[in-house]
Amino acid sequence: EFARTVQERFLPQRPPEIASCRFSAHYTPAQEVGGDFYDFILLDRDRVGIVIGDVSGKGVPAALYMAKLGSDLRTLALTETNPAAALQRLNSQLVERSRRGMFATLLYIELDVPGGAMTIANAGHLPPIIRKADGTAKKFSPAGGAPLGMLAGMTFGQETSMLDRGDTVILYTDGIIEAMNAGETLYGYERFEALIRKSPNDPEAMKSAIIDDVNRFTGLSPQHDDMTLVCFGAMK
């Protein structure tokens, strides 16, 4: 219980309060502590960094790796010129000090709130889903790279997408997609995407709808992976 309390202190205590945007997040570790993480980083008055990641392994080693990685990324987000450069520096640091063969997938987005531009860099993580105000949903797969901490000298691509009023962006870890019921059936991406299309286009309501549906599907079955979900959007 103490380890879990310590880990939770590394996660945001509350989402950012920005008038034109709304942010919501959910985290459930499969064990007492886990390796999933997310963060919101206020870069300046107009920009916020949004992070989600998944560290290999479970338990205390993964949680400690996650805590250090998250701290390093916060520093690099404020000092590097863009998300791709921040991931490149972070990867170099992780490779230099890696002793357990651990690695992490990570998705980092810088959102320009007034303009709605999202600059996205991906280190081997699941692509975000953008649910448009008209009810359509699309998977956004920017040019990415390998997970962090595996290969020295990695470079990362980045792409920009516009967040229009009424859009909701969904970031997630594989614990959502791979949640399993008592019959060992996976929740699956198709079920996930179908729910997103019919859910309310509001970040808080979207998060609640997804978590409630996953919990109904799994029932009391124990899960083998952490579940993390981040939803954010530009309000109408």
C-alpha positions in Angstrom: 0.0 0.0 0.0 2.9 2.4 0.8 4.5 1.7 -2.6 1.3 2.4 -4.4 0.8 5.6 -2.5 4.3 6.8 -3.4 3.8 5.9 -7.1 0.5 7.7 -7.3 2.3 10.9 -6.1 4.3 10.9 -9.3 1.1 11.0 -11.3 -0.9 14.3 -11.7 -3.1 15.0 -8.7 -5.5 16.8 -10.9 -5.9 17.6 -14.6 -4.9 21.1 -15.9 -7.5 23.8 -15.7 -7.6 25.5 -19.1 -10.7 27.4 -20.1 -11.0 26.2 -23.7 -9.9 22.6 -23.1 -10.9 19.7 -20.8 -8.6 16.9 -19.6 -9.5 13.6 -17.9 -7.5 10.5 -16.9 -7.8 7.1 -15.3 -5.1 4.7 -14.0 -5.6 1.2 -12.5 -2.4 -0.9 -11.8 -2.7 -4.6 -12.3 -0.6 -5.1 -9.2 0.1 -3.0 -6.1 2.3 -0.8 -8.3 2.7 -0.8 -12.0 4.6 0.6 -15.0 1.9 2.7 -16.8 2.1 6.4 -16.4 0.7 9.7 -17.8 1.4 13.3 -17.2 0.3 16.8 -18.0 3.1 19.4 -18.3 2.3 23.1 -18.4 5.0 24.4 -20.9 3.9 28.0 -21.0 0.7 30.0 -21.0 -0.4 28.6 -24.3 1.1 25.1 -24.5 0.6 21.9 -22.5 2.4 18.6 -22.9 0.4 15.4 -22.7 2.2 12.1 -22.0 1.2 8.5 -21.8 3.6 5.5 -21.5 4.0 1.9 -20.6 7.2 0.5 -18.9 8.1 -3.1 -19.5 7.7 -5.4 -16.5 5.6 -5.0 -13.4 5.9 -4.2 -9.8 8.4 -2.0 -8.0 11.2 -2.1 -10.6 8.8 -0.9 -13.3 7.4 1.8 -11.0 10.8 3.1 -10.1 11.8 3.2 -13.8 8.6 5.0 -14.6 9.1 7.6 -11.9 12.6 8.4 -13.1 11.6 8.5 -16.8 8.7 10.8 -16.0 10.9 13.2 -14.0 13.4 13.3 -16.9 10.8 13.9 -19.5 9.4 16.8 -17.5 12.8 18.5 -17.6 13.4 17.7 -21.3 9.9 18.9 -22.3 10.8 22.4 -20.9 14.4 22.5 -22.4 14.1 20.8 -25.8 12.7 22.5 -28.9 10.0 20.0 -29.8 8.6 16.5 -28.8 10.9 14.6 -31.2 14.0 16.2 -29.7 12.8 15.5 -26.2 12.3 11.8 -27.0 15.7 11.6 -28.6 17.5 13.0 -25.5 15.3 10.8 -23.2 16.2 7.7 -25.1 19.9 8.4 -24.9 19.7 8.9 -21.1 17.7 5.7 -20.7 20.1 3.6 -22.8 23.1 4.9 -20.9 21.8 3.9 -17.5 19.8 0.8 -18.4 20.9 -2.2 -16.4 17.9 -4.5 -16.4 17.1 -4.5 -20.1 13.9 -2.5 -19.4 12.3 -0.2 -21.9 9.2 1.9 -22.3 6.7 2.9 -25.0 5.8 6.6 -24.9 3.5 9.0 -26.7 4.2 12.7 -26.2 1.9 15.5 -27.5 2.5 19.2 -27.3 -0.9 21.0 -27.6 -1.0 24.7 -28.6 -4.2 25.6 -26.9 -5.3 28.8 -28.7 -4.5 27.4 -32.2 -5.4 23.8 -31.6 -2.2 22.4 -33.2 -1.0 19.0 -31.7 2.6 18.1 -32.3 2.9 14.4 -31.8 6.0 12.1 -31.3 5.6 8.4 -30.7 8.2 6.0 -29.3 6.5 2.6 -30.0 3.2 3.4 -28.2 -0.3 2.7 -29.4 -1.6 5.5 -31.7 -4.1 8.0 -30.4 -7.7 8.0 -31.5 -9.3 11.3 -32.5 -13.1 11.3 -32.2 -14.4 14.2 -34.3 -17.4 16.3 -33.3 -19.4 14.6 -36.1 -19.1 11.2 -34.5 -16.4 9.8 -36.7 -13.2 8.4 -35.2 -9.8 7.9 -36.7 -6.5 6.4 -35.5 -3.7 8.9 -35.9 -0.4 7.0 -36.6 2.4 9.6 -36.7 5.9 8.6 -37.8 7.4 7.0 -34.7 10.4 5.0 -33.5 11.3 2.1 -31.3 10.5 2.1 -27.6 12.7 4.2 -25.4 15.8 2.6 -23.8 16.4 -0.1 -26.3 18.7 1.3 -29.0 21.3 4.0 -28.8 21.2 6.8 -31.4 17.5 6.6 -32.2 15.8 9.5 -33.8 12.0 10.1 -33.7 9.7 11.7 -36.2 6.8 14.0 -35.3 3.7 15.2 -37.1 1.1 17.9 -36.5 -2.7 17.5 -36.4 -5.4 20.0 -35.6 -7.7 19.7 -32.7 -11.0 21.2 -33.7 -13.7 22.4 -31.4 -15.8 19.5 -30.1 -13.0 16.9 -30.9 -11.9 14.4 -28.2 -8.5 12.7 -28.3 -8.1 9.3 -26.6 -4.7 8.0 -25.4 -4.5 4.5 -23.9 -2.3 1.6 -22.9 -2.6 -2.0 -24.0 -4.2 -2.9 -20.7 -7.4 -1.4 -22.1 -7.4 -3.3 -25.4 -6.1 -6.6 -23.8 -8.5 -6.6 -20.8 -9.9 -10.1 -20.5 -13.1 -11.5 -19.2 -13.7 -14.8 -17.4 -13.8 -16.7 -20.7 -10.4 -15.3 -21.6 -11.8 -13.2 -24.4 -10.0 -9.9 -25.1 -11.9 -6.6 -25.0 -10.2 -5.8 -28.3 -9.7 -2.8 -30.5 -13.0 -3.1 -32.5 -15.1 -3.1 -29.3 -13.0 -0.1 -28.1 -13.4 1.9 -31.3 -17.1 1.2 -31.6 -17.7 2.5 -28.0 -15.7 5.6 -28.8 -17.9 6.3 -31.8 -21.1 6.2 -29.8 -19.9 7.8 -26.5 -20.5 11.4 -25.6 -17.9 13.7 -27.2 -16.7 15.2 -23.9 -13.4 14.0 -22.3 -14.7 13.3 -18.8 -17.8 11.5 -20.2 -15.7 9.6 -22.7 -13.3 8.4 -20.0 -16.2 7.3 -17.8 -18.0 5.5 -20.6 -14.8 3.5 -21.6 -13.8 2.5 -18.1 -17.4 1.5 -17.2 -17.6 -0.6 -20.4 -14.3 -2.3 -19.8 -15.2 -3.1 -16.2 -18.6 -4.5 -17.3 -16.8 -6.7 -19.8 -14.1 -8.1 -17.4 -16.4 -8.4 -14.4 -14.3 -9.6 -11.4 -11.6 -11.3 -13.5 -8.1 -10.3 -12.4 -6.2 -8.4 -15.0 -2.5 -8.9 -16.0 -1.7 -5.4 -17.2 -2.2 -1.9 -16.0 -5.0 0.1 -17.5 -4.4 3.8 -18.3 -6.6 6.2 -20.3 -6.2 9.9 -21.0 -8.9 11.9 -22.8 -8.7 15.6 -23.7 -10.5 17.9 -26.1 -11.3 21.4 -27.2 -14.7 22.4 -25.9 -17.4 23.8 -28.2 
